[in-house]
Amino acid sequence: MASESATGLQLRSLIKGGGELEISLQIVPTPEPADDEVVVRVEASPINPSDLGLLTGPADLSTAKASGSKQMPVITAKVPQTAMKAMAARLDQSLPVGNEGAGVVVKTGSSEAAKALMGRTVSMIGGAMYSQYRTVKASDCLALPAGTTAAEGASWFVNPLTALGMTETMRREGHKALVHTAAASNLGQMLNKICIKDGIALVNIVRKPEQAEILRKIGAKYVVDSSSPAFMDDLTNALAETGATIAFDAIGGGKLASQILTCMEVAINRDAKVYSRYGSSVHKQVYIYGSLDPGPLELTRAFGMIWGVGGWLLTPFLMKISAADRQRLRERVASELKTTFASHYTKVVSLAEVLDPSNLAVYARRATGEKFLIDPHKAG
Ligand SMILES: NC(=O)c1ccc[n+]([C@@H]2O[C@H](COP(=O)([O-])OP(=O)(O)OC[C@H]3O[C@@H](n4cnc5c(N)ncnc54)[C@H](OP(=O)(O)O)[C@@H]3O)[C@@H](O)[C@H]2O)c1
């Protein structure tokens, strides 16, 4: 008799050459585990902005239409013609979604490392987590401490390691304090807890007073609101006080990166004894690590000549650091999963409910405190 894990539901995202997004569910076979692999019954996987990049891509969700049945729903939406060129590499391929998740190991390969995980609740990375079962390498799993649920361990990789990667990058590149944007995000709250614990000054940039309130409640000292008329002055004062010369910007498009560099330069020059027409000699860096605003980045160069704007991505960062450092970061996440790295979800949904237009309208907004968790085995 075939085991229960032999097949399972999987969520797929497809962009057709004709300019249509289609999100659907399929029943797929679960690959047999190789020696160094395990089969995990996925019980929890978050919907993060990076997942939305694949799940809905650049589709115009105001055109979304639901069809199919209650058990096997389908969502379609139009992809604007202007975005189709950038989609060339994924056209007409039905792609599984979901970067990270957690669940229980129900079958293993023959290696000792794989067998040691049998029956354990593990967090894992490797894509296609919006599935009922996943076959993954044992080395891509993190066995969770006793008493930790799959829901508590689901967001163990993307946001925690990115937040830790920011403080690591700060130190490695010789900066002493940090700036972070969209700072009331799930990741931003983790970063505040890390910085408070590690004694790092952090300048948080938010866009609404209630977001400033969320951060102050968890102990943030420097919070500036980009919607305030005093924003540039407030930011400059916070930069002068902290000495922050590196920023991580999740927004990307618009003027914010430029404003940060400008305020850094003004803050640095406050103490300058002599004038230089080339600006200060202090390196100022903005790393763009998200695309919350997909529009063009506008730089008005009022910050001298010693600066950099670049992209920052977790996986290449992890590849660049040593195996020992990777292990150190993973162990910190495991030991602080219920405190520093705790994620909060507004709703737990089944795979079919991910395709409910009323849910799509909420989680696709990427709004503060509105993160969804998928339980692929939830009924409905
Ligand atoms: N590069 C990497 O390797 C990497 C890894 C992990 C995460 N990330 C990025 O980290 C960011 C945060 O992820 P998360 O899971 O923590 O997000 P989240 O909890 O879903 O929060 C998103 C935040 O962004 C704000 N926001 C949305 N659109 C915005 C815009 N156009 N301008 C300013 N603020 C905006 C929201 O505020 P409102 O309520 O005001 O909309 C909310 O506070 C995402 O951009 C994600 O892609 C990157």
The ligand as an SDF file (V2000), in Angstrom:
LIG
                    3D

 48 52  0  0  0  0  0  0  0  0999 V2000
   17.9060   40.6280    0.2440 N   0  0  0  0  0  0  0  0  0  0  0  0
   17.5790   39.5960    0.9890 C   0  0  0  0  0  0  0  0  0  0  0  0
   18.3090   38.5900    1.0170 O   0  0  0  0  0  0  0  0  0  0  0  0
   16.3230   39.6330    1.8090 C   0  0  0  0  0  0  0  0  0  0  0  0
   16.0780   38.6120    2.7170 C   0  0  0  0  0  0  0  0  0  0  0  0
   14.9430   38.7140    3.5460 C   0  0  0  0  0  0  0  0  0  0  0  0
   14.0530   39.7600    3.4100 C   0  0  0  0  0  0  0  0  0  0  0  0
   14.3110   40.7120    2.4610 N   0  0  0  0  0  0  0  0  0  0  0  0
   13.4210   41.8790    2.3210 C   0  0  0  0  0  0  0  0  0  0  0  0
   13.1640   42.3920    3.6110 O   0  0  0  0  0  0  0  0  0  0  0  0
   12.0000   43.2010    3.5490 C   0  0  0  0  0  0  0  0  0  0  0  0
   11.1790   42.9900    4.7990 C   0  0  0  0  0  0  0  0  0  0  0  0
   10.6390   41.6610    4.8190 O   0  0  0  0  0  0  0  0  0  0  0  0
    9.5860   41.2550    5.9550 P   0  0  0  0  0  0  0  0  0  0  0  0
    9.2020   39.8480    5.7360 O   0  0  0  0  0  0  0  0  0  0  0  0
   10.1390   41.6200    7.2560 O   0  0  0  0  0  0  0  0  0  0  0  0
    8.3680   42.2410    5.5620 O   0  0  0  0  0  0  0  0  0  0  0  0
    6.9460   42.4630    6.2270 P   0  0  0  0  0  0  0  0  0  0  0  0
    6.9340   42.0300    7.6550 O   0  0  0  0  0  0  0  0  0  0  0  0
    5.9480   41.9060    5.2900 O   0  0  0  0  0  0  0  0  0  0  0  0
    6.8240   44.0580    6.2570 O   0  0  0  0  0  0  0  0  0  0  0  0
    6.9160   44.8410    5.1100 C   0  0  0  0  0  0  0  0  0  0  0  0
    7.1030   46.2850    5.5760 C   0  0  0  0  0  0  0  0  0  0  0  0
    7.3930   47.0920    4.4570 O   0  0  0  0  0  0  0  0  0  0  0  0
    6.6000   48.2690    4.5080 C   0  0  0  0  0  0  0  0  0  0  0  0
    6.3710   48.6870    3.1210 N   0  0  0  0  0  0  0  0  0  0  0  0
    5.7150   48.0230    2.1470 C   0  0  0  0  0  0  0  0  0  0  0  0
    5.7820   48.6990    0.9930 N   0  0  0  0  0  0  0  0  0  0  0  0
    6.4920   49.8310    1.2550 C   0  0  0  0  0  0  0  0  0  0  0  0
    6.9020   50.9370    0.4790 C   0  0  0  0  0  0  0  0  0  0  0  0
    6.6040   51.0300   -0.8240 N   0  0  0  0  0  0  0  0  0  0  0  0
    7.6160   51.9290    1.0880 N   0  0  0  0  0  0  0  0  0  0  0  0
    7.9270   51.8610    2.3940 C   0  0  0  0  0  0  0  0  0  0  0  0
    7.5810   50.8240    3.1880 N   0  0  0  0  0  0  0  0  0  0  0  0
    6.8710   49.8260    2.6210 C   0  0  0  0  0  0  0  0  0  0  0  0
    5.3290   47.8730    5.2290 C   0  0  0  0  0  0  0  0  0  0  0  0
    4.8060   49.0350    5.8490 O   0  0  0  0  0  0  0  0  0  0  0  0
    3.3020   49.5870    5.5290 P   0  0  0  0  0  0  0  0  0  0  0  0
    2.4140   48.8870    6.5160 O   0  0  0  0  0  0  0  0  0  0  0  0
    3.4410   51.0580    5.7560 O   0  0  0  0  0  0  0  0  0  0  0  0
    2.9830   49.2350    4.0960 O   0  0  0  0  0  0  0  0  0  0  0  0
    5.8890   46.8750    6.2590 C   0  0  0  0  0  0  0  0  0  0  0  0
    6.3150   47.5240    7.4450 O   0  0  0  0  0  0  0  0  0  0  0  0
   11.3120   42.8330    2.2470 C   0  0  0  0  0  0  0  0  0  0  0  0
   11.5300   43.8650    1.3090 O   0  0  0  0  0  0  0  0  0  0  0  0
   12.0510   41.5810    1.7950 C   0  0  0  0  0  0  0  0  0  0  0  0
   12.0240   41.4040    0.3900 O   0  0  0  0  0  0  0  0  0  0  0  0
   15.4190   40.6650    1.6600 C   0  0  0  0  0  0  0  0  0  0  0  0
  1  2  1  0
  2  3  2  0
  2  4  1  0
  4  5  1  0
  4 48  2  0
  5  6  2  0
  6  7  1  0
  7  8  2  0
  8  9  1  0
  8 48  1  0
  9 10  1  0
  9 46  1  0
 10 11  1  0
 11 12  1  0
 11 44  1  0
 12 13  1  0
 13 14  1  0
 14 15  2  0
 14 16  1  0
 14 17  1  0
 17 18  1  0
 18 19  2  0
 18 20  1  0
 18 21  1  0
 21 22  1  0
 22 23  1  0
 23 24  1  0
 23 42  1  0
 24 25  1  0
 25 26  1  0
 25 36  1  0
 26 27  1  0
 26 35  1  0
 27 28  2  0
 28 29  1  0
 29 30  1  0
 29 35  2  0
 30 31  1  0
 30 32  2  0
 32 33  1  0
 33 34  2  0
 34 35  1  0
 36 37  1  0
 36 42  1  0
 37 38  1  0
 38 39  2  0
 38 40  1  0
 38 41  1  0
 42 43  1  0
 44 45  1  0
 44 46  1  0
 46 47  1  0
M  CHG  2   8   1  16  -1
M  END
$$$$
